[in-house]
Structure formats: C-alpha cells, structure tokens
Amino acid sequence: MTAKLTFHPLGNADCTRFDLADGRKLLVDYADMRNSADSSDLRIDLPEELKADLRVAKRDYFDVALFTHLDDDHCCGSGDFFWLEHASKYQGEGRIKIKELWVPAAAILEDGLDDSARIIRQEARHRLKKGSGIRVFSRPTKLKEWLEKNGLTLESRAHLITDAGQYVPGFSTAGPERVQFFIHSPFGWRQNENEVVDRNQDSVVFQATFLEGARETNALFMSDINSDSIDQIVQTSKRHKNEDRLRWDVFKIPHHCSYLSIGPEKGEDETEPTADVKWLCEEQGQERCTMMSTSDTIPIKGSAEDRDVQPPHREAAAYYKRVAKMKDGAFKVTMDLPSASKPKPTTIQITNRGATLLTVSATVGAASVISTPARAG
C-alpha cells in the first residue's frame, strides 16, 4: 500500500486526509463549510465523504486529527462530527473517534472562544489533563503556567509535547508507515513575546517526508501563516542547517492563496516575494512539483471577487503559477478540480516515482491521473 493525500473542495477552508502505507489515517483540519440548504453550494458534503471512506476501511476513527489552529475554516462543525471525550453530548452512535488529537499550544491557552473552536479547546484541555490521546506543539511559558494552575507540571506532560525543530514520535520512514513529520511551527519563544494568541502565526506548520523504495517525497503544509512567519521558519532552518526539511514536492499553499503569505504588498499583477519566501518556493520546490491552493476559484482581474480583500488573491496565484511553470509542475485549486462546476476530492498518490496527482471524474466517479511525477532518480 502506498500513501495518499486527499484534499477536499471546501471553498476557503482546509481538510486533508493522509492515508499512510501501514493503513493509518490522519486528518489535517476539519471544516464542514457546505450550506446543505443551498443547492447551488458546490462545496463538498465533508462529513459524508469522510464517513464513506471510513466505512470502506471498516473503522469509525482517525488515528490522528490535527487542528493546525482554531479558526472556523479549520474546525467548523467538529462538535457535530467527532466523538469527544470531555462531554457526553459529543458522544453517541455515528460520531467519529480520534485516537490522538494534535493541536498547537495556542489551542490550549486561548480564552474567549465559542462554537467549534471552544469545543476543540475543551477536548484538548481534557486530554492534556488526563495525560493521553493528545500531542501539543510547542511549550511556551504560558503552557507551563496553565499546567501548574491545573495541578500538573510541564515535566509530567513533556512526553506529549513536540517543539518546532523536532520530529513527531511514532512515525519513521524506516517503519511500516514510511513517513515522518518534522515540525516547523509554532515557536514557543514567539508566544512568550506576545500577550495575545495569534492563531495564524501560532499555527502548526510541518513537513511530511514519505519513503517509497529509494525515493523520498516531501509535502510541506503551511497552514495560514504570513510571509513574516515564513521568513522566520526559513532563517531558523538555515541557522540549524535544516534546509532539507524545507524541501518539497507537494506544497499546501498558505492561507488559501493570500498575497500576505508571499510579501507585504499585493502588487498590480503579481505579488513580489520576500527573499526567504522566494528561496522556499523557487529553490526548495522540486521538479514536477504540485502546488495546491485550498481555496475558491482564483478571481478574474477586474471582477467583484478580485476587489475582495479576502483570499484567494489573483496576484498571489500569478506568483505561484510562475513558480510551478519554472518547475514543470502544477498549480491547482481545490474548488476547480476536476472542474469548477463539479469539484470533487483530489488525491495525490505517493509512489517510488514521486507524487502523482489524481482526481475523481465528475462524470463517472473514477480516479484518473492528471499529473505524472518526475522520473525516479
């Protein structure tokens, strides 16, 4: 069995399923954004899609559910979908269990939350207090203080915490799962310097490295960070000689193709990257790469959507398209695959030849290859 990454068309929102070589399933974010009462809403019925996949696998759980941060477009509807330990009202038949919940430290520490964000925070706090079924990313001073207020110590929960610059335990390219996860963000020091949680900049950014045969394939998941945070990640990686941990064949474009993840100014036709973003995209991207924008359709110049302050931004897409062309690769938008009129989940299969982009036909429901990987070696 080879690994697969499946991206779901949710508008400007994220949910990616990892199917690993050993059969484990990981979910990165969950955002049920579809308005079921609106027949014109083309976003996918995410709960049904995920449950159908689990039925085929004859299971009712994910091995891991990672919430990169608690904005609504990364956790919407979680309280209706998941079986959660902290309250009986989130339990019952048909709910999907989570064996291990992964969250940034900010998801534990942030107060004043409501709706889905509050539900995930309460579940994360419950599991951290219990001491199992959770992994927290980064250990700012405020986390130590929160643990002490709850009668716990940082030392007693250290085995549940992974910092930036570390690999997630329990995964290895030498093991049957044939994948490892390297954490780039959040930075504990950054949270120590700021009084208020910044969800986007304190979110989880990671590289997944898959090994099939002698071929390594890297996927870089950038959450919703901006260019300043990317600059910090690049500079930190270079300082620690971890440049290879920023190599990528698959690039989950940050923040739904926002120009702010490339540089401070939108530009007229193309956003100009900072020096570090330029290095990350143009030097670390491999030949025949795939750049995936988890977003609405890129707006046409001069359209009402083009004037919207919210992403996706045409100028950002122009930069990513140019990079993809330089690499003989592909720039793809989740809401346009296989067509803008009938978007379906898109899968990238990891083989000993690299990453192959597949899609599900909107007419016959069959998988087909729409992009081939680089030659082995």
C-alpha positions in Angstrom: 0.0 0.0 0.0 1.3 3.5 -0.9 0.4 6.7 0.9 -2.2 9.1 -0.4 -3.1 12.8 0.4 -6.7 13.7 -0.3 -7.7 17.4 -0.5 -11.3 18.3 -0.2 -13.1 21.2 -2.0 -14.4 23.4 0.8 -14.1 26.9 -0.6 -11.5 28.9 1.5 -11.1 26.1 4.1 -9.0 23.1 4.9 -9.3 19.4 5.3 -6.7 17.0 4.1 -6.8 13.2 4.7 -3.5 11.3 4.9 -3.8 7.5 4.2 -0.5 6.0 5.2 1.3 2.9 3.9 0.5 1.0 7.2 -3.2 1.7 7.0 -3.3 4.6 9.5 -5.4 7.6 8.7 -4.6 11.2 9.7 -6.8 14.2 9.2 -5.3 17.7 8.9 -8.1 20.1 9.9 -11.8 19.7 9.5 -14.2 22.4 8.2 -17.7 21.4 7.2 -18.5 24.6 5.3 -21.3 23.5 2.9 -24.7 25.0 3.2 -26.9 21.9 2.7 -30.0 24.1 2.2 -28.4 25.8 -0.8 -28.5 23.6 -3.9 -26.0 26.0 -5.6 -23.3 25.5 -3.0 -20.7 23.4 -4.7 -18.6 22.7 -1.6 -18.4 19.0 -0.7 -20.5 17.3 2.0 -17.4 16.7 4.1 -19.0 14.5 6.9 -20.5 12.1 4.4 -17.3 12.0 2.3 -15.1 11.1 5.3 -17.6 8.6 6.7 -17.9 6.9 3.4 -14.1 6.5 3.3 -14.1 5.1 6.8 -16.8 2.6 6.0 -14.7 1.2 3.2 -11.8 0.9 5.7 -14.3 -0.7 8.2 -13.4 1.7 11.0 -15.0 4.6 12.9 -12.0 6.5 13.9 -9.0 8.5 12.7 -5.6 7.6 14.2 -4.8 11.3 14.3 -6.8 14.5 13.9 -4.6 17.6 13.7 -6.1 21.0 14.0 -3.4 23.4 12.8 -5.3 26.3 14.5 -8.8 27.1 15.7 -10.1 29.5 13.1 -13.6 28.4 11.9 -12.3 27.5 8.4 -10.1 24.8 10.0 -12.5 23.4 12.7 -16.1 24.2 11.7 -18.6 21.5 12.6 -16.2 19.5 14.7 -18.7 19.2 17.5 -21.3 17.6 15.3 -18.8 15.1 13.6 -16.4 13.8 16.2 -16.9 11.6 19.3 -15.2 13.7 22.0 -14.2 12.5 25.5 -14.8 15.7 27.5 -18.6 15.7 27.4 -21.3 13.1 26.9 -23.3 15.3 24.5 -20.5 14.8 22.0 -20.7 11.1 22.2 -23.1 8.6 20.5 -23.6 6.4 17.6 -22.3 7.7 14.2 -19.7 10.0 15.6 -16.1 9.6 14.5 -13.5 8.9 17.2 -10.0 10.4 17.4 -7.2 8.2 18.8 -4.8 11.1 19.1 -5.6 14.8 18.9 -2.8 17.1 17.7 -3.1 20.9 18.5 -0.8 23.9 18.8 -0.2 25.2 22.3 -2.4 28.2 21.4 -5.4 25.9 21.2 -4.9 25.0 24.9 -4.2 28.5 26.0 -6.7 30.8 24.2 -9.6 32.1 26.2 -12.9 33.7 25.0 -13.6 31.1 22.3 -17.0 29.9 21.1 -18.6 27.3 18.8 -16.2 24.8 17.2 -13.1 26.4 18.5 -14.2 26.2 22.1 -15.2 22.6 21.7 -11.8 21.5 20.3 -10.1 23.6 23.0 -12.1 21.8 25.7 -11.3 18.4 24.3 -7.6 19.3 24.1 -7.5 20.5 27.7 -9.3 17.4 28.9 -6.9 15.1 27.1 -3.8 17.0 28.3 -5.1 16.9 31.9 -5.7 13.1 31.5 -2.3 12.7 30.1 -3.1 10.6 26.9 -4.6 10.8 23.5 -3.0 14.2 22.6 0.1 15.8 21.2 0.7 19.5 21.8 3.1 21.6 19.6 5.4 24.0 21.4 5.9 24.7 25.1 5.6 28.4 25.8 5.9 29.7 29.3 2.1 30.1 29.4 1.6 26.4 28.9 3.8 25.7 31.9 1.7 28.1 33.9 -1.6 26.6 32.7 -0.4 23.2 33.7 0.6 24.3 37.2 -2.8 26.0 37.7 -4.4 22.6 37.0 -2.2 20.8 39.4 0.2 19.4 36.8 3.8 20.0 35.8 5.4 20.6 32.5 7.7 17.6 33.2 4.8 15.3 33.7 3.4 16.2 30.3 6.7 16.6 28.4 6.2 13.3 26.5 3.1 14.7 24.9 4.8 17.9 23.6 6.8 18.3 20.4 8.6 21.6 19.7 9.5 23.3 16.5 12.6 21.7 15.1 11.6 18.2 16.2 10.1 15.1 14.6 6.8 13.7 15.8 7.5 10.5 17.7 5.8 7.3 16.5 6.5 7.9 12.8 9.5 6.9 10.7 10.4 6.4 7.1 12.1 3.2 8.3 8.8 1.9 9.8 5.8 0.3 8.1 4.2 3.8 7.9 7.2 5.0 5.8 6.6 8.6 6.8 8.0 11.1 9.3 6.7 14.5 10.3 9.0 17.5 11.1 7.5 20.4 12.9 8.5 23.9 11.8 5.9 26.0 13.8 4.7 27.2 16.3 7.7 28.8 18.0 7.4 28.8 21.8 9.5 32.0 22.0 7.1 33.8 19.8 4.2 33.1 22.1 6.3 34.2 25.1 6.8 37.6 23.4 3.1 38.2 22.6 0.3 38.6 25.2 -2.4 37.7 22.7 -2.7 34.5 20.8 -2.2 35.0 17.0 -3.9 31.8 15.7 -2.5 32.0 12.2 1.1 32.8 13.2 1.0 30.3 16.1 -0.4 27.5 13.9 1.2 24.2 13.1 3.4 24.1 10.0 5.1 20.8 9.1 6.9 18.8 6.5 5.8 15.2 5.8 8.6 13.0 4.3 7.5 9.8 2.6 9.8 7.0 1.6 8.8 4.6 -1.2 11.6 2.4 -2.5 14.6 4.6 -2.7 12.5 7.7 -3.4 11.8 10.4 -0.8 8.8 12.7 -1.4 8.2 15.7 0.7 5.0 17.6 1.4 5.0 21.0 3.1 1.8 22.1 4.8 1.9 25.8 5.5 -1.3 26.4 7.4 -2.3 30.1 7.4 1.0 31.8 8.2 2.1 35.0 6.6 5.4 36.0 5.0 7.0 37.2 8.2 6.4 33.8 9.8 7.7 32.0 6.7 10.8 34.2 6.9 11.3 33.2 10.5 11.0 29.5 9.6 13.4 29.7 6.7 16.0 31.7 8.8 15.7 29.3 11.7 16.0 26.2 9.4 19.1 27.7 7.8 20.7 28.5 11.1 20.2 24.9 12.3 21.3 23.5 8.9 17.8 22.0 8.4 17.3 23.3 4.8 16.4 19.8 3.6 13.4 19.9 6.0 12.0 22.7 3.8 12.4 20.7 0.5 9.0 20.0 -1.1 7.3 18.1 -3.9 3.9 19.0 -2.7 3.2 22.5 -1.3 -0.1 23.2 0.5 -0.2 26.9 -0.3 -0.6 29.0 2.9 -3.7 30.9 3.8 -5.9 30.0 0.8 -3.6 31.8 -1.7 -3.3 35.1 0.2 -0.7 37.6 -1.0 0.2 38.2 2.6 1.9 34.8 2.7 4.3 35.9 -0.1 5.0 39.5 0.7 3.7 42.7 2.3 2.4 44.3 -0.9 -0.2 42.7 -3.2 1.3 44.1 -6.4 -0.5 45.0 -9.6 -0.4 41.7 -11.4 2.0 39.5 -9.3 3.0 39.6 -5.7 6.7 40.0 -5.1 8.0 37.5 -2.6 10.3 38.3 0.3 13.8 36.9 -0.2 13.1 34.0 2.1 9.7 33.1 0.5 11.5 33.3 -2.9 14.1 30.8 -1.6 11.5 28.5 -0.2 9.4 28.4 -3.3 11.9 28.7 -6.1 14.9 26.8 -4.6 13.3 24.2 -2.4 10.5 23.2 -4.8 11.4 20.1 -6.8 10.9 19.4 -10.4 7.4 18.3 -11.4 6.0 19.6 -8.1 2.4 20.2 -7.2 1.2 23.5 -5.5 -2.3 23.0 -4.0 -4.4 26.1 -3.2 -7.2 25.1 -0.8 -9.4 27.9 -1.9 -12.2 29.2 -4.0 -11.5 29.8 -7.7 -8.9 32.4 -8.4 -10.7 35.7 -9.3 -10.5 37.2 -12.8 -8.9 40.6 -13.0 -11.4 43.4 -12.5 -14.2 41.2 -11.2 -16.0 41.8 -7.9 -14.1 38.8 -6.4 -10.9 40.5 -7.5 -11.7 43.5 -5.4 -12.4 41.4 -2.3 -9.9 41.8 0.5 -10.2 38.1 1.3 -8.2 35.4 -0.5 -7.6 33.9 -2.9 -5.7 36.8 -4.5 -5.1 36.8 -8.2 -1.7 38.4 -7.7 -0.6 35.6 -5.3 -1.8 33.0 -7.7 0.2 34.6 -10.5 3.4 34.1 -8.5 2.7 30.5 -7.6 1.8 29.7 -11.2 5.1 31.2 -12.4 6.9 29.0 -9.9 5.0 25.9 -10.9 5.8 26.6 -14.6 9.5 27.1 -13.7 9.5 23.6 -12.1 7.5 22.0 -14.9 4.9 21.4 -12.2 1.3 22.2 -11.5 -0.7 24.9 -9.7 -4.1 23.5 -8.7 -7.2 24.9 -6.9 -9.4 22.6 -4.8 -12.6 24.2 -6.0 -11.7 23.8 -9.6 -10.9 20.1 -9.6 -11.8 18.3 -11.8 -14.0 21.3 -12.9 -15.3 24.4 -11.3 -18.9 23.2 -11.9 -18.4 19.8 -10.2 -15.5 20.0 -7.7 -14.5 16.6 -6.2 -11.8 15.5 -3.7 -8.4 15.4 -5.3 -5.8 12.8 -4.3 -2.0 12.8 -4.6 -0.6 9.3 -4.5 3.0 8.8 -3.2 4.9 6.1 -5.1 8.5 5.1 -5.8 8.4 7.6 -8.7 7.3 10.5 -6.5 3.9 12.3 -6.2 1.2 11.6 -8.8 -1.8 13.9 -8.8 -5.1 12.1 -9.3 -8.6 13.3 -9.3 -12.1 11.8 -9.3 -14.0 12.2 -12.5 -17.1 14.4 -12.1 -19.0 12.3 -14.6 -18.1 8.6 -13.9 -16.6 8.8 -10.4 -13.4 7.0 -11.4 -9.9 8.0 -10.5 -7.7 9.2 -13.3 -4.1 10.5 -13.5 -3.9 14.2 -14.2 -0.2 14.8 -13.5 2.7 12.4 -13.6 5.7 12.6 -11.2 9.3 13.2 -12.1 11.4 10.2 -13.1 12.9 8.2 -10.3 16.5 9.3 -9.6 
